[in-house]
Amino acid sequence: MPIPLDARKKPTSVKIHVTTGQGVDVTWSDGHASHYDFPYLRDHCPCALCNDEREKKTKAGGNSAALPMFKPRAMAKSATAVGNYAIQIEFSDSHATGIFSFECLREICPCDACARDFRAGTTETKA
């Protein structure tokens, strides 16, 4: 039996602004509204490849011997609903393997309140 979804992680409205490039707006069942820019979502892609890259950077101390290269701003080329639980975005760099579940989106919401409510446990365990 699946684990019940935290009611606060259930969206009542999801708007993906691919054409205008404004990002994704989600209104949650508890009334909270989240806005995600496409570059933010690209940087927080939950796919295995991106998770591995983030882990490598963390282990390396976030420092790289190479100079940073110009990286164009990530935009969405398309977005697709995945069942009733997620969205999949194809980004301008052709990356499209990340599936952003609504639970994931609430957990990575960039606001301070969500960071405190949904990510506090992850920072406490690493300390």
C-alpha positions as CSV (number, residue, x, y, z in Angstrom):
1,M,0.0,0.0,0.0
2,P,1.5,3.4,-0.9
3,I,2.4,5.9,1.8
4,P,-0.3,8.6,2.1
5,L,0.7,11.8,0.5
6,D,1.2,14.8,2.8
7,A,-1.9,16.9,2.1
8,R,0.3,20.0,1.9
9,K,2.1,18.4,-1.1
10,K,-1.1,18.2,-3.1
11,P,-1.6,20.9,-5.8
12,T,-4.9,22.6,-6.5
13,S,-3.5,24.4,-9.5
14,V,-0.5,23.9,-11.7
15,K,0.5,26.4,-14.4
16,I,3.5,25.8,-16.6
17,H,4.4,28.9,-18.7
18,V,6.5,27.3,-21.4
19,T,5.7,29.9,-24.1
20,T,6.5,32.9,-22.0
21,G,9.4,31.3,-20.2
22,Q,8.1,32.5,-16.8
23,G,8.4,29.1,-15.1
24,V,6.0,27.0,-13.1
25,D,3.4,28.2,-10.6
26,V,1.8,25.8,-8.2
27,T,-1.0,26.6,-5.6
28,W,-1.0,23.9,-2.9
29,S,-4.0,22.5,-1.0
30,D,-2.9,24.5,2.1
31,G,-3.1,27.8,0.1
32,H,0.6,28.2,-0.3
33,A,1.7,29.4,-3.7
34,S,5.1,28.4,-5.2
35,H,6.9,29.8,-8.2
36,Y,9.8,28.0,-9.9
37,D,12.0,29.6,-12.6
38,F,13.1,27.1,-15.2
39,P,16.8,27.6,-14.4
40,Y,16.0,26.8,-10.8
41,L,14.2,23.6,-11.8
42,R,17.0,22.6,-14.1
43,D,19.5,23.0,-11.3
44,H,17.3,20.9,-9.0
45,C,16.4,18.1,-11.5
46,P,15.7,15.0,-9.5
47,C,17.0,12.5,-12.1
48,A,19.7,10.0,-11.2
49,L,22.3,11.6,-13.5
50,C,21.8,15.1,-12.0
51,N,21.8,13.7,-8.5
52,D,25.1,11.9,-9.2
53,E,26.6,15.2,-10.5
54,R,25.4,17.1,-7.4
55,E,26.9,14.4,-5.2
56,K,30.2,14.6,-7.0
57,K,30.3,18.4,-6.5
58,T,29.5,18.0,-2.8
59,K,32.2,15.5,-2.3
60,A,34.7,17.7,-4.1
61,G,33.7,20.5,-1.8
62,G,31.9,22.4,-4.5
63,N,35.2,23.6,-5.9
64,S,36.3,22.8,-9.4
65,A,39.8,23.2,-10.8
66,A,38.4,24.3,-14.2
67,L,37.2,27.8,-14.8
68,P,33.4,28.1,-15.0
69,M,32.2,28.3,-18.6
70,F,29.3,30.3,-20.0
71,K,26.1,28.4,-19.5
72,P,23.0,29.6,-21.3
73,R,19.9,30.2,-19.1
74,A,17.9,27.0,-19.0
75,M,14.4,27.4,-20.5
76,A,11.7,24.8,-21.1
77,K,11.0,23.5,-24.6
78,S,8.0,21.5,-23.5
79,A,6.3,20.1,-20.4
80,T,4.1,17.0,-20.0
81,A,1.9,15.8,-17.2
82,V,2.9,12.4,-15.8
83,G,-0.2,10.8,-14.5
84,N,-1.7,12.8,-11.6
85,Y,1.5,13.0,-9.6
86,A,4.2,14.8,-11.6
87,I,5.4,16.9,-14.5
88,Q,8.3,16.3,-16.9
89,I,10.1,19.2,-18.5
90,E,12.3,19.1,-21.6
91,F,14.8,21.9,-21.1
92,S,16.6,23.9,-23.8
93,D,19.8,21.9,-23.2
94,S,17.7,18.8,-24.3
95,H,17.7,17.3,-20.8
96,A,14.3,15.7,-20.2
97,T,14.9,12.7,-17.9
98,G,13.8,14.4,-14.7
99,I,10.3,13.8,-13.5
100,F,9.3,16.4,-10.9
101,S,6.7,14.8,-8.6
102,F,4.4,17.3,-6.8
103,E,6.0,16.0,-3.5
104,C,9.5,16.9,-4.9
105,L,8.3,20.3,-6.1
106,R,6.9,21.2,-2.6
107,E,10.1,20.0,-1.0
108,I,12.3,22.2,-3.3
109,C,10.0,25.2,-3.1
110,P,12.5,28.2,-2.9
111,C,10.7,30.0,-0.1
112,D,12.0,30.1,3.5
113,A,8.8,28.6,5.0
114,C,9.0,25.5,2.8
115,A,12.8,25.2,3.4
116,R,12.1,25.2,7.1
117,D,9.0,22.8,6.9
118,F,10.2,20.3,4.2
119,R,14.0,20.5,4.1
120,A,14.9,21.0,7.8
121,G,15.2,17.3,8.4
122,T,17.8,16.9,5.6
123,T,20.1,19.6,7.0
124,E,19.8,18.3,10.6
125,T,20.9,14.8,9.6
126,K,23.9,16.1,7.7
127,A,25.1,18.2,10.5
